[in-house]
Amino acid sequence: MIDLPVVPVEQKQRKPDWLRVKLPVGKEYAHVRSLVDTHKLHTICESGNCPNMGECWGAGTATFMILGNICTRSCSFCAVATGRPLAVDMDEPNRVANSVKLMQVKHCVITSVDRDDLKDGGSIIWAETINAIRRESPETTLETLLPDFRGIWDNLERVLETRPEVVSHNLETVRRLTKEVRIQAKYDRSLEALSHISKAGLRTKSGIMLGLGEREEDVLEAMDDLLNAGVQILTLGQYLQPTRNHHPVIDWIHPDQFNFYKQIGLEKGFRYVESGPLVRSSYHAEKHLFEI
């Protein structure tokens, strides 16, 4: 293996220069920005302060979070509030579909909080949202970033039956750090979820955050595990600490290391690898619609 630089946080408190974000510009971005402001539409792109919002909106891609903004889980990396969620909004599928139509979204990414409080895990709203978008915007392609549904696979299958163009479930971190980073999740359960998605004949995608204290051999092991589960698309990005109460950033991963992981991932057999400090789950999502 070639040793490539990793910058320990203790030696460099400020974010490195390679994490600087360009301001969103462009005609398409301005058009979407105007629609969002005029109609008071909600996207996770905005609320999550995604560094790639301008680029994605310019490409006709937007991400929406459904099933509320309170999660039943308390992952140490995530800024979403933890607690008792509000009742399910049964009109949400129609409102999201209307937003997609108004924004003229070409490729729509949907994600959600975990709803372990619901018997169906939120899968009914998931399926209804996908179907509503298809009715209102039949030309729009869809990517779903799904939870693990606590391993109740009938709930996962309910969503898979709607046949989104891309189905994603994030592994988030390596096996060794899962109990520390994803407190209520299980590494092998995530792999099983991905295996179900792949066996359904759907484009299968997953993502890992780097900088949480993983070693190179951990990342390579995770790549092998994902490939064995049938994953075809991999995203790798730098973890950024939302607040001081969240898991600290252990390392700033150098762009050269991200490039190294991309090359290794492609050599191992992934169809696509998006790897870079600012890469997030939906980065370049519209490019992952390959033939299967």
C-alpha positions as CSV (number, residue, x, y, z in Angstrom):
1,M,0.0,0.0,0.0
2,I,1.1,3.6,-0.7
3,D,1.2,5.8,2.4
4,L,-0.8,9.0,1.7
5,P,-1.2,11.9,4.0
6,V,-3.8,12.2,6.8
7,V,-3.8,15.4,8.8
8,P,-4.6,14.8,12.5
9,V,-7.1,17.3,13.9
10,E,-4.9,17.9,17.0
11,Q,-2.3,19.4,14.7
12,K,-4.7,21.6,12.7
13,Q,-7.8,22.9,14.4
14,R,-9.0,24.9,11.4
15,K,-10.6,23.1,8.5
16,P,-8.1,22.6,5.8
17,D,-8.2,24.6,2.6
18,W,-9.5,21.8,0.5
19,L,-12.8,22.0,2.4
20,R,-13.6,25.5,1.2
21,V,-16.9,25.7,-0.7
22,K,-17.6,27.7,-3.7
23,L,-20.7,29.9,-3.6
24,P,-23.7,28.6,-5.7
25,V,-24.0,30.2,-9.1
26,G,-25.6,29.6,-12.5
27,K,-28.8,30.1,-14.3
28,E,-30.4,26.8,-13.3
29,Y,-29.4,27.3,-9.6
30,A,-31.0,30.8,-9.7
31,H,-34.2,29.4,-11.2
32,V,-34.5,26.7,-8.6
33,R,-33.6,29.1,-5.8
34,S,-36.4,31.5,-6.9
35,L,-39.0,28.6,-7.0
36,V,-37.9,27.4,-3.5
37,D,-38.2,30.9,-2.0
38,T,-41.5,31.8,-3.8
39,H,-43.3,28.6,-2.9
40,K,-41.6,28.1,0.5
41,L,-40.5,24.6,-0.5
42,H,-38.3,22.5,1.8
43,T,-35.3,20.5,0.8
44,I,-32.7,18.8,2.9
45,C,-30.2,20.4,0.6
46,E,-30.9,23.7,2.4
47,S,-31.7,22.6,5.9
48,G,-28.5,20.4,5.9
49,N,-26.3,23.2,4.5
50,C,-25.1,20.8,1.9
51,P,-21.8,22.1,0.3
52,N,-22.9,20.8,-3.1
53,M,-26.3,22.4,-3.3
54,G,-25.5,24.8,-6.1
55,E,-23.9,22.1,-8.3
56,C,-26.8,19.6,-7.7
57,W,-29.6,22.2,-8.2
58,G,-27.8,23.3,-11.4
59,A,-27.9,19.7,-12.6
60,G,-31.6,19.4,-11.8
61,T,-31.2,17.2,-8.6
62,A,-32.7,17.9,-5.2
63,T,-33.1,15.9,-2.0
64,F,-36.2,15.9,0.2
65,M,-36.5,14.4,3.7
66,I,-39.8,12.8,4.7
67,L,-41.5,11.5,7.8
68,G,-40.7,14.6,9.9
69,N,-37.5,16.0,11.3
70,I,-37.3,14.1,14.6
71,C,-35.5,10.7,14.6
72,T,-36.0,7.8,16.9
73,R,-32.2,7.1,16.9
74,S,-29.3,9.0,18.3
75,C,-26.3,8.4,16.0
76,S,-23.3,10.3,17.3
77,F,-22.5,11.9,13.9
78,C,-26.0,13.2,12.9
79,A,-27.4,16.7,13.5
80,V,-31.1,15.6,13.2
81,A,-32.9,15.9,16.5
82,T,-33.6,12.8,18.5
83,G,-36.9,12.2,20.4
84,R,-40.5,11.2,20.0
85,P,-41.6,12.1,16.5
86,L,-44.9,13.8,15.6
87,A,-47.7,11.9,14.1
88,V,-47.3,10.9,10.4
89,D,-48.5,13.6,8.0
90,M,-50.6,11.6,5.5
91,D,-50.7,14.5,3.0
92,E,-46.9,14.6,2.9
93,P,-46.6,12.5,-0.3
94,N,-48.7,15.0,-2.2
95,R,-46.8,18.0,-0.9
96,V,-43.4,16.5,-1.8
97,A,-44.7,15.6,-5.2
98,N,-46.0,19.1,-5.7
99,S,-42.6,20.5,-4.7
100,V,-40.8,18.2,-7.2
101,K,-43.1,19.3,-9.9
102,L,-42.8,23.1,-9.2
103,M,-39.0,22.8,-9.0
104,Q,-38.9,20.8,-12.2
105,V,-36.6,18.3,-10.6
106,K,-35.0,15.9,-13.1
107,H,-33.6,13.5,-10.5
108,C,-35.2,13.4,-7.1
109,V,-33.5,12.0,-4.0
110,I,-35.7,11.1,-1.0
111,T,-34.4,10.3,2.5
112,S,-36.0,10.1,5.9
113,V,-35.5,10.0,9.6
114,D,-35.7,6.6,11.3
115,R,-39.2,5.9,12.5
116,D,-38.7,2.9,14.8
117,D,-41.9,4.1,16.6
118,L,-44.1,2.9,13.6
119,K,-45.1,-0.7,13.0
120,D,-44.4,-0.2,9.2
121,G,-41.2,1.9,9.9
122,G,-42.7,4.6,7.7
123,S,-42.6,2.4,4.6
124,I,-46.2,3.2,3.7
125,I,-45.5,6.9,3.4
126,W,-42.3,6.0,1.6
127,A,-44.2,4.1,-1.1
128,E,-47.0,6.6,-1.4
129,T,-44.4,9.5,-1.8
130,I,-42.7,7.6,-4.6
131,N,-46.0,6.9,-6.3
132,A,-47.2,10.5,-5.9
133,I,-44.0,11.8,-7.5
134,R,-44.4,9.4,-10.4
135,R,-48.0,10.6,-11.0
136,E,-47.1,14.3,-11.0
137,S,-43.6,14.1,-12.7
138,P,-43.4,10.9,-14.7
139,E,-40.2,11.9,-16.3
140,T,-38.4,12.5,-13.0
141,T,-36.1,9.7,-11.9
142,L,-35.9,8.7,-8.3
143,E,-33.2,7.7,-5.7
144,T,-34.3,6.6,-2.3
145,L,-31.9,6.7,0.7
146,L,-33.6,4.2,3.0
147,P,-33.3,3.3,6.7
148,D,-32.8,-0.3,7.7
149,F,-36.4,-0.7,9.0
150,R,-34.9,-2.6,12.0
151,G,-34.5,-5.6,9.9
152,I,-38.2,-6.0,9.3
153,W,-37.7,-6.9,5.6
154,D,-41.4,-6.8,4.7
155,N,-41.3,-3.0,5.3
156,L,-38.2,-2.7,3.0
157,E,-39.9,-4.8,0.3
158,R,-42.9,-2.5,0.4
159,V,-40.6,0.3,-0.8
160,L,-38.6,-1.8,-3.2
161,E,-41.9,-2.8,-5.0
162,T,-42.2,0.8,-6.3
163,R,-38.9,0.2,-8.2
164,P,-37.0,3.5,-7.7
165,E,-34.2,3.9,-10.2
166,V,-31.5,3.9,-7.5
167,V,-31.9,2.5,-3.9
168,S,-29.4,3.5,-1.3
169,H,-28.7,2.6,2.3
170,N,-25.6,4.1,4.0
171,L,-23.2,1.9,5.9
172,E,-21.9,5.3,7.3
173,T,-18.8,3.9,8.9
174,V,-16.5,0.8,9.2
175,R,-17.3,-2.3,11.2
176,R,-14.9,-1.4,14.0
177,L,-16.5,2.0,14.7
178,T,-20.2,1.1,14.2
179,K,-21.2,0.7,17.8
180,E,-19.5,4.0,18.6
181,V,-20.9,6.0,15.7
182,R,-24.3,4.3,15.0
183,I,-25.5,3.4,18.4
184,Q,-28.8,1.7,17.5
185,A,-27.7,0.3,14.1
186,K,-25.9,-2.9,13.2
187,Y,-23.2,-3.2,10.6
188,D,-24.4,-6.7,9.4
189,R,-28.0,-5.6,9.4
190,S,-27.1,-2.8,7.0
191,L,-25.3,-5.2,4.8
192,E,-28.3,-7.5,4.8
193,A,-30.5,-4.5,3.8
194,L,-28.2,-3.8,0.9
195,S,-28.3,-7.5,-0.1
196,H,-32.1,-7.4,-0.3
197,I,-32.0,-4.3,-2.5
198,S,-29.4,-5.9,-4.8
199,K,-31.3,-9.2,-5.1
200,A,-34.4,-7.2,-6.1
201,G,-32.5,-6.2,-9.2
202,L,-32.2,-2.5,-8.4
203,R,-29.2,-0.2,-8.6
204,T,-27.7,-0.5,-5.1
205,K,-25.7,2.3,-3.4
206,S,-24.1,3.0,-0.1
207,G,-21.9,5.6,1.6
208,I,-19.2,5.9,4.2
209,M,-18.0,8.9,6.1
210,L,-14.2,9.2,6.7
211,G,-12.3,11.0,9.5
212,L,-14.1,9.2,12.4
213,G,-10.9,7.3,13.4
214,E,-11.0,4.5,10.8
215,R,-7.8,3.0,9.4
216,E,-7.1,2.3,5.8
217,E,-7.5,-1.5,6.3
218,D,-11.0,-0.8,7.8
219,V,-12.1,1.1,4.7
220,L,-10.8,-1.6,2.4
221,E,-12.7,-4.3,4.5
222,A,-15.9,-2.2,4.2
223,M,-15.5,-2.0,0.5
224,D,-15.2,-5.8,0.2
225,D,-18.3,-6.2,2.5
226,L,-20.3,-3.8,0.4
227,L,-19.3,-5.5,-2.9
228,N,-20.2,-8.9,-1.4
229,A,-23.7,-7.5,-0.6
230,G,-24.2,-6.4,-4.2
231,V,-23.5,-2.7,-3.9
232,Q,-22.6,-1.1,-7.2
233,I,-22.2,2.6,-6.2
234,L,-20.1,3.9,-3.4
235,T,-19.7,7.4,-1.9
236,L,-16.9,8.4,0.4
237,G,-16.8,11.9,2.0
238,Q,-15.2,13.8,4.9
239,Y,-17.1,13.7,8.2
240,L,-17.8,17.1,9.6
241,Q,-18.8,17.5,13.3
242,P,-22.3,19.3,13.5
243,T,-21.8,20.5,17.1
244,R,-19.4,20.0,20.0
245,N,-21.8,17.4,21.4
246,H,-21.3,15.1,18.4
247,H,-18.6,12.7,17.5
248,P,-15.3,14.6,17.0
249,V,-13.5,14.7,13.7
250,I,-10.4,12.5,14.3
251,D,-8.7,13.1,11.0
252,W,-8.9,15.5,8.0
253,I,-8.6,13.1,5.1
254,H,-6.4,14.5,2.3
255,P,-7.8,14.7,-1.2
256,D,-5.0,12.4,-2.4
257,Q,-6.3,9.7,0.0
258,F,-9.8,10.1,-1.4
259,N,-8.4,9.7,-4.9
260,F,-6.6,6.6,-3.7
261,Y,-9.8,5.1,-2.3
262,K,-11.6,5.9,-5.6
263,Q,-9.0,4.0,-7.6
264,I,-9.0,1.0,-5.3
265,G,-12.8,0.9,-5.3
266,L,-13.0,0.9,-9.0
267,E,-10.3,-1.8,-9.3
268,K,-12.3,-3.9,-6.8
269,G,-15.4,-3.8,-8.9
270,F,-17.7,-0.9,-8.0
271,R,-19.4,0.7,-11.0
272,Y,-19.1,4.2,-9.6
273,V,-17.1,5.6,-6.8
274,E,-17.7,9.2,-5.7
275,S,-14.8,10.0,-3.4
276,G,-13.8,13.4,-2.1
277,P,-13.8,15.7,1.0
278,L,-17.1,17.4,0.0
279,V,-18.9,14.3,-1.3
280,R,-22.3,13.5,0.3
281,S,-24.7,10.7,-0.4
282,S,-26.6,12.4,-3.2
283,Y,-23.5,13.9,-4.9
284,H,-23.7,13.4,-8.7
285,A,-26.7,11.2,-8.0
286,E,-28.0,11.9,-11.5
287,K,-24.9,10.2,-13.0
288,H,-25.6,6.8,-11.4
289,L,-28.5,5.8,-13.7
290,F,-26.4,3.1,-15.5
291,E,-28.0,0.2,-17.4
292,I,-28.6,-2.9,-15.3
